[in-house]
Amino acid sequence: MLGTFLITLATALSLLIVDLVVPGVNIANFPSALIAAVAIGLINSSVKPVLSTLSLPLNLVTFGAFSLVVNGICFALAAFLVPGFSAHGIIAFILGPVVLSLANTFIGNYFAERNVALTGNTSTPGELPQGNPQQ
């Protein structure tokens, strides 16, 4: 539960960074960024796999460059669905998801380090915590 909240918070903060860096992307306030973070997560888990599968021939022809367009479509769909979050222009649709991914990676790694410090869990994600064998 805490991990999901931290991922959503990292994405919301990353969206605020995208608002500052990328021209054409506007976020009204922090609650809009939180709602947009949830929308982007849902779109990336439901719509993006379908679009990626349908655009596989174009991705092969363009050596994967068409995936930037798929990311832009998902970003634009989230901007369309969430009030207080807008993206206008080709630069916002192409550069916005790239900056979002970079900022989200750095902020997510920061939260992951802090989560280890708070919980004391030293296992990596996907690894089961090791118990004391002498118990």
C-alpha positions, -999 to 999 in steps of 0.1 A, spaced: 0 0 0 28 24 9 46 14 -23 16 23 -45 12 56 -27 49 64 -32 48 55 -69 17 78 -73 34 106 -54 66 103 -74 46 104 -107 27 135 -95 59 153 -85 74 143 -119 44 158 -136 50 190 -118 86 189 -131 72 183 -167 50 213 -162 80 235 -155 103 220 -182 82 212 -212 63 240 -231 27 232 -237 21 211 -206 1 228 -179 -10 215 -145 -33 236 -124 -24 224 -90 -11 194 -70 -44 176 -67 -47 177 -105 -12 163 -106 -22 134 -83 -53 126 -104 -32 128 -136 -7 104 -120 -34 79 -113 -49 84 -148 -14 79 -164 -9 47 -144 -42 33 -154 -38 42 -191 -3 28 -192 -15 -5 -177 -46 -8 -199 -45 12 -231 -8 13 -238 -3 -25 -242 -31 -26 -268 -16 3 -287 19 -12 -286 6 -45 -299 -13 -28 -328 16 -6 -337 42 -34 -337 47 -33 -375 54 4 -374 77 0 -344 97 -26 -364 99 -4 -395 110 26 -374 133 6 -351 112 15 -321 109 52 -326 71 49 -331 69 40 -294 75 77 -287 42 83 -306 24 56 -285 37 73 -253 25 107 -266 -10 93 -274 -13 79 -238 0 112 -224 -26 131 -245 -54 107 -235 -46 114 -198 -45 151 -205 -79 149 -222 -95 130 -193 -81 149 -163 -94 184 -156 -66 208 -147 -41 189 -168 -35 199 -204 -10 193 -231 -9 212 -264 15 209 -293 37 182 -308 66 191 -284 44 184 -254 32 151 -268 67 138 -276 89 154 -250 64 153 -221 65 115 -216 103 114 -220 108 141 -193 82 124 -172 100 91 -174 134 106 -165 120 126 -136 100 97 -124 130 74 -124 151 98 -103 123 106 -78 113 69 -76 148 59 -68 149 86 -41 117 73 -25 129 37 -28 161 46 -8 140 64 18 115 35 20 144 12 29 155 37 56 120 39 70 110 2 70 145 -14 74 137 -37 46 169 -44 27 155 -69 2 153 -58 -34 119 -57 -51 108 -92 -61 131 -108 -35 116 -125 -5 129 -112 28 153 -137 45 144 -148 80 168 -159 107 176 -196 100 182 -203 137 146 -197 147 
